[in-house]
Amino acid sequence: MKKIFIHGSGHKSTSWDETISYMENKKDILCPNLFSILNGTKASYQNLYSLFTEYCNNNDGQINLCGISLGGILALNYTLDFPHKVKSLVLIGTPHKIPKVMFSIQNIVFRFLPKSIFENMAFNKKDTFILGNSMKDLDFSKNVKSIKCPTLVICGKKDSANIKSAYYLSENIQNAKLKIISNTGHVVNEENPIILANILNEYYNENK
């Protein structure tokens, strides 16, 4: 059964490489590149989610979804829309609704950053703005209680932007467990790949 690891907007699919190097059954893990999934279409959340849905549906049988940040939002959205398709769900540093004030501040900061800064991110400067603006009204607060598949919520203890959401998700999703990783910020898969891999290995073994 495939495990699909979805990266965030600030990093590329290669951000999973070190974590995956410590994973069991590596051959079952897929890491789609979200920019490639868009395939030249406008980088709105609606387009990205539609194409991500196609990607997931093209995998036979049930799938295990594991997403960080934007990747977690896509995984959460897909699980709500296709509950029969998702065997298990892992949400890392994932907001249950978009914090509008924080997003507004982030967009102001991004506006003054040079284009070169975005070369190591999943999307270029223009697409980052389009994506961010198209996500500002996302809110899954009222729907997450309907999720029934085994769910693991992970958050770095220093990820102040998402720690409250981690507790909200773990308390409102029926079969959810919560793991807070100390001395770690938002980008758990790059900051603490060994610990993350150990947590994921244990979780997937429990839910075979």
CORQUI-V365068 format. One line per field, one symbol per residue. ss: DSSP state (~ for helix, > for strand, _ for the rest). phi: phi as a letter, one per 20 degrees, with the letter a starting at -180 (. if undefined). psi: psi as a letter, one per 20 degrees, with the letter a starting at -180 (. if undefined). A space follows every 10 residues. Layout:
# CORQUI-V365068
ss = ???
phi = ???
psi = ???
This chain:
# CORQUI-V365068
ss = __>>>>____ __~~~~~~~~ ~____~~~>> ___~~~~~__ ____~~~~~~ ~~~~~~~___ __>>>>>>_~ ~~~~~~~~~~ ~_~~~>>>>> >>____>__~ ~~~~~~~~~~ ~___~~~~~~ ____~~~~~~ ~~~~~___>_ ___~~~___> >>>>>>____ __~~~~~~~~ ~~___>>>>> >______~~~ ~_~~~~~~~~ ~~~~~~__
phi = .fddedeefe befffegfgf fdeelgfeed cfefffffln fgeeffffff ffgfgfffef mfcddccdlg ffffffgfff ecgfedfbcc ddldfebfff fffffffffg feefgffefe dfcfffffff fgfedfdfbd gedffefdfg cddcbffeef fcfffgffff edegdedccd eflcefegfd fbffffffff gfffffdf
psi = pqpopprrhi rrhiiigggh hjqqlhiipq nqohghhhli rplqhggggg hhgggghipq aqqppoqpdh hhgggggghh hmhihogqpp oplpqiqpoh gghggghggh hiqqhhhihj rhqrgghggg gghiihjpoj gihhiipiqp pppqqphjmh hihhhghggh hipglqqpop oqkqcgmhih hmhggggggg ggghhhk.
